[in-house]
Amino acid sequence: MKLSDFVADFIAKAGVFDVFGITGGASLHLIHSVAEHPKLNIICPLHEQAGAMAADGYSRVTRNLGVAIGTSGPGATNMITGICCSYYDSVPVLYITGQVSTFRFKGDTGVRQYGFQETDIVSMCKPVTKYAVTIIDPQKIRYELEKAYSIAKSGRPGPVLIDIPDNLQREEVDPEDLVSYTEEVEAEDFSLMSRVEECLPLLYQAQRPVVILGWGVRLASADKEVMQLIECLKLPVAPTWGGAELLPAEHEALIGTFGTHGTRFGNFAVQNADLILAIGTRLDTHETGSPLSTFAREAIKIVVDIDGSELRKAPHFGMKIEYPIEADAKEFISTLLKVVDKDKLSDISQWKSTIAEWKLKYPICPDHYYQEKSINPYVFVKELSAVSGENETIIVDTGCSLAWVMQAFECKSGQRIFHDFNNTAMGYALPASIGASIALAGKPVTCITGDGSLQMNIQELATIIHYKLPVRVIVINNGGYSMIQQTQDQWLGSKYIASSVEGGVPSPDYSGVAQGYGFKTYSINTNAEIRQVLKEMFDDEEAVFCEIHINAEHRVTPQVKFGRAIEDAEPLIDRNEFNQAMIVPPLESSKK
């Protein structure tokens, strides 16, 4: 068996059906072996970055391995941004790169390059992968594939990279003679139960508790268990963006998102809590604000994370975690459910009423937004929520488009919202939607992107049309990079250099470009048009492209100015009317 055929067979046996690959001189044998395997499909995006991001989206949707292949040199380096998306969000993806033949390695000669397109991609990717290796001995291909797979899927998941020289791809190997990998099993930790029991008195005594749920809950496949926990404890839940769709919008426990770009009522609840139970979230600075010492200012914090480094970082950056628990989210929740006595929980009806009052007082989309003739982005997101169906898959790009969606979208049961939340690369949504659509085998996917982000991978519109994927591409066009403009408003006198058309950013006819690729296009220019046009789009079973024209002056509100504490979040509604809302108010029972 040719080594590249063994690689393809390994991928198929891992339960993967689709591989994203761009051909090249050093990846030809790998590409051919995948394409000729009876159980595999080769999907050909038009840029290696897009291929890497598509594999990432594929993995998120399937909860299994994603696979992308690139050639040596620029093909490999083009994949790095997508690899970072997987690494920072703990997504298991196998990235395979072709490499120059071993007899063309530069070795220790001191030259920059000997083989054509030779690049040491392993050294470049080691900081952003869980494991990266160049195959030197063909007899170790099984060992390295099995090791990489095990590492990618175990513990805190993440991407791995295997670099395979061209001449070794062509080597003949006997699968029966190949060395296998034996997974190292860590000793079972019996301390989890005791740690959970230590936390019980805190749960029972809390008067103003808030449960924070993050992406780690999904990674642990704890969807069922977390719903059991919510129904058992009946505590208010403030999800991170990565966990925003764990609860449907109408669920009584749901508060709303929080953080520097979260809702005001979400921040009010978190900042006034006396107990934070955070599960599966690393509590990054977009959630905590800066400095970290101001986050949940009076709360005792119980933080559950599978990565001990994330727990140990807190004191280094000034946040005290009274009860750090290094554990898998599913194991923690299951353990807590075994021992918690819901009858011992305090009566927190007043706390829930206070949160409900905040939600009424500071709506994310007040009535007067609907009275505007031109499109208000918050109205658009609300209308999109109303039109989209249950079990919808939505991929969102970065910038204001993401913030508007995460603040205002009202999730229905079974809906999934994906984004590369930590690397948050412009251009992610379009290729990730391709990966999601391939994974869902023909089910529609909604891609929400901005005009700036679309340009980063606009060539992948051709991939959608070529493979006849039912992807709804929605482009929020405000003529530039409004998230950057918002920062320029705060710090640089509203000079929109390199963030607007006037500041030097080209802005083509996006609908015209989409039509050139073969899309049926829609356009929305007023609030009154939104729902009807979206209904037409969602009724269409083929790929469609919709351009949402909004005023360039629209901003994310509320948003905390960079470097400020969450207490400084601007009010959502008119400043003059709600001047008193500039600071998160302490409750009367609070010490401060």
C-alpha positions in Angstrom: 0.0 0.0 0.0 1.3 3.5 -0.9 1.8 5.6 2.2 -0.5 8.3 1.0 -3.2 5.6 0.6 -2.7 4.6 4.2 -3.2 8.2 5.3 -6.5 8.4 3.3 -7.7 5.1 4.8 -6.8 6.3 8.3 -8.9 9.4 7.8 -11.9 7.4 6.6 -11.6 5.0 9.6 -11.7 8.1 11.9 -15.3 8.7 10.7 -14.4 11.6 8.5 -16.1 11.7 5.1 -14.9 15.0 3.6 -11.4 16.4 3.3 -10.6 20.0 2.3 -7.5 20.2 0.1 -5.7 22.4 -2.4 -3.3 20.6 -4.6 0.4 21.4 -5.1 3.6 19.7 -6.1 4.3 18.4 -2.6 0.7 17.3 -1.8 -0.3 15.6 -5.1 -0.2 12.0 -3.8 -2.1 12.9 -0.7 -4.8 14.6 -2.7 -5.1 11.7 -5.2 -5.3 9.1 -2.5 -8.1 11.0 -0.7 -10.0 11.6 -4.0 -9.7 7.9 -5.0 -10.7 6.5 -1.6 -14.3 5.1 -1.9 -15.4 6.6 1.4 -13.9 10.0 1.1 -14.8 13.2 -0.8 -12.2 15.8 -1.7 -13.5 19.4 -1.5 -11.4 22.0 -3.3 -11.6 25.5 -1.9 -9.7 28.3 -3.6 -7.3 29.3 -0.8 -5.5 27.3 1.8 -6.7 29.6 4.5 -10.3 28.9 3.5 -9.6 25.2 3.4 -8.2 25.3 7.0 -11.3 27.3 8.1 -13.7 25.0 6.3 -12.1 22.0 8.1 -12.6 23.9 11.4 -16.2 24.6 10.7 -16.7 20.9 9.7 -15.3 19.8 13.0 -17.4 22.2 15.0 -20.6 20.9 13.4 -19.8 17.2 13.4 -18.0 17.2 16.8 -15.5 15.0 15.1 -12.2 15.5 13.4 -11.9 18.0 10.5 -9.2 17.4 7.9 -7.4 19.9 5.6 -4.5 19.3 3.2 -2.1 21.9 1.8 1.2 21.7 -0.1 4.6 22.8 1.1 5.8 26.4 1.5 3.1 29.0 0.8 0.4 26.4 0.8 1.3 25.4 4.3 1.8 29.0 5.6 -1.5 30.0 4.1 -3.2 27.6 6.5 -1.8 29.1 9.7 -4.7 31.6 10.3 -7.2 28.7 10.1 -5.0 26.6 12.4 -5.0 29.4 14.9 -8.8 29.5 14.8 -8.8 25.8 15.8 -6.2 26.2 18.4 -7.6 29.1 20.4 -11.1 27.6 20.3 -10.0 24.0 21.1 -11.3 22.5 17.9 -9.8 19.1 16.8 -8.6 19.3 13.3 -5.9 17.3 11.5 -3.9 19.6 9.2 -1.7 17.7 6.7 1.0 19.4 4.7 3.1 18.1 1.9 6.9 18.8 2.3 9.8 18.6 -0.1 11.5 15.3 -0.4 13.8 14.3 2.4 16.9 14.3 0.2 16.1 18.0 -0.5 16.0 19.1 3.2 18.3 22.0 4.0 19.4 20.3 7.2 22.1 22.1 9.2 23.7 23.7 6.1 22.7 27.2 7.3 20.9 28.0 4.0 17.4 29.4 4.1 16.0 26.9 1.7 17.3 24.1 -0.4 14.3 22.2 -1.7 11.8 24.2 -3.9 9.1 25.7 -1.6 10.8 24.2 1.5 9.5 25.8 4.6 9.8 24.5 8.2 6.1 24.6 8.8 6.3 22.4 11.9 8.4 24.9 13.8 6.1 27.7 12.8 3.0 25.8 13.9 4.2 24.2 17.2 3.0 27.2 19.2 -0.5 27.0 17.8 -1.0 23.2 17.7 -1.2 20.5 20.3 1.2 18.4 18.3 3.2 18.9 15.1 5.7 16.6 13.5 7.5 15.9 10.2 7.4 12.3 9.1 11.0 11.1 8.5 10.5 7.3 8.7 7.7 5.9 6.6 7.3 3.0 9.1 6.2 5.5 11.7 3.2 6.9 9.7 0.6 4.8 11.6 2.2 5.7 15.0 2.2 9.4 14.2 -1.3 9.5 12.8 -2.7 7.6 15.8 -0.8 9.8 18.2 -1.9 13.0 16.5 -5.6 11.8 16.5 -5.4 10.9 20.2 -3.9 14.2 21.2 -6.3 16.2 19.1 -9.4 14.6 20.7 -8.3 14.2 24.3 -8.3 16.6 27.2 -8.7 20.1 25.9 -9.1 19.4 22.2 -7.2 21.2 19.5 -5.5 21.0 16.1 -2.5 18.8 15.1 -0.2 19.0 12.1 1.5 16.2 10.2 4.1 17.2 7.6 4.8 14.5 5.0 7.7 14.7 2.5 6.8 14.1 -1.1 9.1 11.1 -1.5 7.7 9.4 1.6 4.1 9.8 0.3 5.1 7.5 -2.5 6.8 4.9 -0.3 5.2 1.4 -0.1 4.2 0.3 3.4 2.7 -2.8 4.8 -0.1 -1.8 7.3 0.5 -5.0 9.3 4.1 -4.1 9.9 3.5 -0.5 11.0 4.2 0.5 14.5 1.1 1.5 16.4 0.6 4.2 19.1 -0.5 3.3 22.6 -2.3 6.1 24.4 -0.9 7.2 27.7 -3.7 7.0 30.2 -3.5 9.4 33.1 -4.3 8.2 36.6 -7.9 8.9 37.6 -8.4 11.9 39.8 -10.5 11.0 42.8 -10.5 14.5 44.2 -13.3 15.9 42.0 -16.1 14.7 44.3 -14.5 16.3 47.3 -14.0 19.6 45.5 -17.6 19.6 44.4 -18.8 18.9 47.9 -16.7 21.8 49.2 -18.6 24.1 46.9 -22.1 23.0 48.0 -22.4 25.4 51.0 -21.5 28.3 48.7 -24.3 27.3 46.3 -26.8 26.9 49.2 -26.0 30.2 50.8 -25.8 32.4 47.7 -28.4 35.2 47.5 -27.3 36.6 44.1 -25.9 33.6 42.1 -25.1 33.6 38.4 -24.0 30.5 36.4 -21.7 31.3 33.4 -21.6 28.6 30.7 -19.0 28.6 28.0 -17.9 26.8 24.8 -16.2 24.1 27.0 -19.7 22.8 27.8 -20.2 22.0 24.1 -16.6 20.6 23.7 -17.4 18.2 26.6 -20.6 17.1 24.9 -22.4 18.1 28.1 -25.5 19.6 26.4 -27.9 17.1 28.1 -26.2 17.3 31.5 -26.1 21.1 31.6 -29.8 21.3 30.9 -30.4 18.9 33.8 -28.3 21.1 36.0 -30.2 24.3 35.0 -33.5 22.7 35.6 -32.3 21.4 39.0 -30.7 24.5 40.3 -32.9 27.1 38.6 -30.2 29.7 38.9 -29.8 32.6 36.4 -27.5 31.8 33.5 -25.3 34.3 31.7 -23.7 32.5 28.7 -20.5 33.5 27.0 -20.6 34.0 23.3 -19.4 30.5 22.8 -22.3 29.1 24.8 -24.9 31.7 23.8 -27.3 29.1 22.2 -27.2 26.6 25.0 -30.5 28.0 26.2 -33.4 29.2 24.0 -34.3 32.8 24.3 -37.6 32.1 26.1 -35.9 30.0 28.9 -36.6 31.6 32.3 -33.1 31.0 33.5 -31.4 33.0 30.6 -30.1 36.4 31.5 -28.2 37.3 28.3 -24.6 37.7 27.2 -22.2 39.9 29.2 -18.8 41.4 28.9 -17.3 44.3 27.0 -19.7 43.8 24.1 -22.5 42.2 26.1 -25.9 43.4 27.2 -26.3 45.9 30.0 -28.6 43.6 32.0 -26.1 40.7 31.6 -23.3 42.9 33.0 -25.5 44.2 35.8 -26.3 40.7 36.9 -22.7 39.4 36.7 -21.2 42.5 38.4 -23.7 42.3 41.3 -23.5 38.6 41.8 -22.3 37.2 45.2 -21.5 33.8 43.6 -20.2 33.0 40.1 -20.2 29.4 39.0 -18.3 29.4 35.7 -18.2 26.1 33.7 -16.2 25.6 30.5 -15.0 29.2 30.0 -11.6 30.7 30.4 -13.1 34.1 31.3 -11.2 36.0 28.7 -10.8 39.8 28.8 -13.8 40.4 26.5 -15.9 38.7 29.3 -14.2 40.2 32.3 -13.2 43.7 31.1 -10.0 45.2 32.4 -8.5 45.1 35.0 -9.6 41.6 35.9 -9.9 42.6 39.5 -13.1 44.5 38.7 -14.9 41.5 37.4 -17.8 40.3 39.5 -16.5 42.6 42.2 -18.1 40.9 45.2 -18.6 37.4 44.0 -17.0 34.2 45.2 -15.9 32.5 42.1 -16.1 28.8 41.3 -14.4 28.2 38.0 -14.3 24.8 36.2 -11.9 24.4 33.4 -10.2 21.3 31.9 -7.0 23.3 31.4 -5.2 24.1 34.6 -3.2 26.8 33.0 -6.3 28.8 32.4 -7.1 28.6 36.2 -3.6 29.5 37.3 -3.4 32.6 35.1 -6.1 34.4 37.1 -3.9 35.6 40.0 -1.2 36.6 37.6 -3.6 39.0 36.0 -5.2 40.2 39.2 -8.4 38.1 39.5 -9.0 35.9 42.5 -10.6 32.5 41.9 -11.6 31.1 45.3 -12.4 27.6 44.0 -10.6 26.7 40.8 -11.6 23.2 39.7 -9.5 21.5 37.0 -12.0 19.1 35.4 -13.9 18.2 32.3 -17.2 20.1 32.2 -19.3 17.0 31.7 -17.7 15.2 34.6 -18.1 18.2 36.9 -21.7 18.7 36.1 -22.5 15.0 36.4 -20.7 14.9 39.8 -22.6 18.0 41.0 -25.9 16.6 40.0 -25.2 13.5 42.1 -24.7 15.4 45.4 -26.6 18.7 45.2 -29.8 19.1 47.2 -31.9 21.6 45.4 -34.1 22.0 48.5 -31.2 23.6 50.4 -30.8 26.4 47.8 -31.7 29.9 49.1 -34.8 31.7 47.9 -33.5 34.0 45.2 -36.9 35.2 43.8 -36.0 38.8 44.6 -32.7 38.5 42.7 -34.5 37.1 39.7 -37.1 39.9 39.8 -34.3 42.4 39.9 -32.7 40.9 36.8 -36.1 40.9 35.1 -36.5 44.6 35.8 -33.1 45.4 34.3 -34.0 43.5 31.2 -37.2 45.6 30.8 -35.4 48.9 31.6 -32.5 48.3 29.2 -33.8 46.4 26.1 -31.2 45.6 23.5 -33.5 46.8 20.8 -35.8 49.5 22.1 -39.0 50.4 20.3 -37.7 53.6 18.7 -35.1 51.5 16.7 -38.1 50.0 14.8 -39.3 53.5 13.9 -36.2 54.3 11.9 -36.7 54.1 8.2 -33.2 52.9 7.3 -32.0 49.6 8.6 -31.0 49.5 12.3 -28.7 46.5 12.8 -30.4 45.5 16.0 -33.8 45.4 14.3 -32.2 43.3 11.5 -30.9 40.8 14.0 -34.3 40.6 15.8 -36.1 40.0 12.5 -33.5 37.4 11.5 -34.2 35.7 14.8 -37.9 35.6 14.0 -37.5 34.2 10.5 -34.9 31.6 11.2 -36.2 28.2 12.1 -35.4 25.7 14.8 -32.2 23.7 14.4 -30.8 26.4 12.1 -27.0 26.6 11.8 -25.6 30.1 11.7 -22.0 31.1 11.1 -21.0 34.6 12.0 -17.9 36.7 11.1 -16.1 39.1 13.3 -16.5 42.8 14.0 -19.8 44.6 14.6 -21.8 41.9 12.8 -20.7 39.5 15.4 -21.4 41.8 18.4 -24.9 42.7 17.1 -25.8 39.1 16.6 -24.4 38.0 20.0 -26.3 40.8 21.8 -29.6 40.6 20.0 -30.2 37.3 18.4 -33.0 35.3 20.1 -32.0 31.6 19.8 -34.6 28.9 19.3 -34.3 25.4 20.4 -31.7 23.4 18.5 -30.1 26.4 16.8 -26.4 26.6 16.7 -24.3 29.8 16.3 -20.6 29.3 15.4 -17.7 31.7 15.2 -14.0 31.5 15.8 -14.5 33.3 19.1 -10.9 33.7 20.2 -8.9 34.1 17.0 -11.9 36.0 15.5 -10.3 36.2 12.1 -11.9 38.4 9.4 -13.1 36.1 6.6 -13.8 33.1 8.8 -17.6 32.8 8.3 -17.7 32.1 4.5 -15.3 29.1 4.4 -16.6 27.8 7.8 -20.1 27.9 6.3 -18.8 25.7 3.5 -17.4 23.2 6.0 -20.6 23.3 8.0 -22.8 22.8 4.8 -20.7 19.9 3.7 -20.9 18.3 7.1 -24.7 18.8 7.2 -25.1 17.1 3.8 -27.3 19.6 2.1 -29.1 21.3 5.0 -29.1 25.1 4.7 -26.5 27.2 6.5 -26.8 30.9 7.2 -23.6 32.9 6.9 -23.5 36.4 8.4 -20.5 38.5 7.4 -19.5 42.1 7.0 -18.4 43.8 3.9 -14.9 44.0 5.2 -14.8 40.4 6.3 -16.3 39.1 3.1 -13.3 40.5 1.1 -10.9 38.3 3.0 -12.2 35.1 1.4 -14.6 36.4 -1.3 -13.2 33.8 -3.8 -15.0 31.1 -1.8 -18.3 32.3 -3.3 -17.2 30.2 -6.3 -16.8 27.1 -4.1 -20.4 27.5 -2.8 -21.8 27.6 -6.3 -19.5 24.9 -7.7 -20.6 22.4 -5.0 -24.2 23.6 -5.1 -24.2 24.3 -1.4 -27.4 25.8 0.1 -25.6 28.6 1.9 -27.4 31.9 2.6 -24.8 34.6 2.5 -25.9 37.7 4.3 -23.5 40.7 4.0 -24.0 43.6 6.4 -22.6 46.5 4.3 -21.7 49.7 6.1 -18.9 50.8 3.9 -15.9 49.9 6.0 -14.7 48.5 9.3 -17.2 49.9 11.8 -15.7 48.1 14.9 -12.4 49.9 14.1 -14.2 53.1 13.5 -15.7 52.8 16.9 -12.3 52.6 18.4 -11.2 55.6 16.3 -14.2 57.4 17.7 -13.0 56.7 21.2 -9.2 57.4 20.8 -8.4 59.1 17.5 -10.9 61.9 16.9 -13.1 59.9 14.5 -10.5 59.9 11.8 -11.4 56.8 9.9 -8.0 56.2 8.3 -7.8 52.7 6.7 -11.3 51.8 8.0 -13.6 53.6 5.5 -13.9 54.2 1.8 -12.8 57.7 2.3 -9.9 56.4 4.5 -8.6 54.2 1.7 -10.7 50.9 1.9 -12.0 49.8 -1.5 -15.7 48.9 -1.6 -16.9 47.1 -4.8 -20.4 46.2 -5.9 -20.8 43.1 -3.7 -24.1 42.0 -5.2 -22.6 42.4 -8.7 -19.7 40.2 -7.7 -22.0 37.6 -6.2 -24.1 37.6 -9.4 -20.9 37.1 -11.4 -20.2 33.9 -9.3 -23.8 32.7 -10.0 -25.7 33.7 -6.9 -29.3 34.8 -6.8 -29.1 38.1 -5.0 -31.4 40.1 -2.7 -31.0 43.6 -1.3 -32.5 45.2 1.8 -32.4 49.0 2.5 -35.1 49.7 5.0 -36.5 48.2 8.3 -39.8 47.7 6.6 -38.3 45.3 4.0 -36.4 43.1 6.3 -38.8 40.4 7.3 -40.4 39.9 3.9 -37.1 39.6 2.0 -35.6 37.3 4.6 -38.7 35.0 4.3 -38.1 34.8 0.6 -34.5 34.0 1.1 -35.2 31.3 3.7 -37.8 29.7 1.4 -35.1 29.4 -1.3 -33.4 26.0 -1.3 -30.3 27.1 -3.2 -27.4 29.4 -2.5 -28.5 33.0 -2.1 -26.7 36.3 -1.4 -28.3 39.2 0.4 -26.8 42.6 0.9 -28.0 44.6 4.0 -27.3 48.3 3.5 -26.9 50.1 6.8 -25.7 53.6 7.8 -22.0 53.7 8.4 -22.6 55.5 11.7 -24.2 52.6 13.5 -22.2 51.3 16.4 -22.2 48.5 18.9 -24.1 49.7 22.0 -23.4 49.1 24.7 -19.6 48.7 24.4 -16.9 49.2 27.0 -14.1 51.4 26.0 -10.8 49.4 25.6 -9.0 49.2 28.9 -12.0 50.2 31.0 -13.8 48.1 33.5 -17.3 46.7 32.7 -18.7 49.3 35.2 -17.9 51.9 32.5 -20.2 50.4 29.8 -22.1 53.0 27.9 -25.9 52.8 28.2 -27.8 51.3 25.4 -30.5 53.9 25.2 -30.2 57.6 24.8 -27.4 59.0 27.0 -29.4 62.1 28.2 -32.3 60.0 29.2 -30.4 57.3 31.0 -27.3 59.1 32.3 -27.7 57.4 35.6 -27.0 54.0 33.8 -23.4 54.9 33.0 -22.1 52.9 36.0 -23.3 49.4 37.0 -25.3 50.1 40.1 -24.7 48.1 43.2 -27.7 46.6 44.9 -28.8 48.0 48.2 -27.6 44.8 49.9 -24.2 45.1 48.3 -21.2 46.3 50.4 -20.1 48.9 47.8 
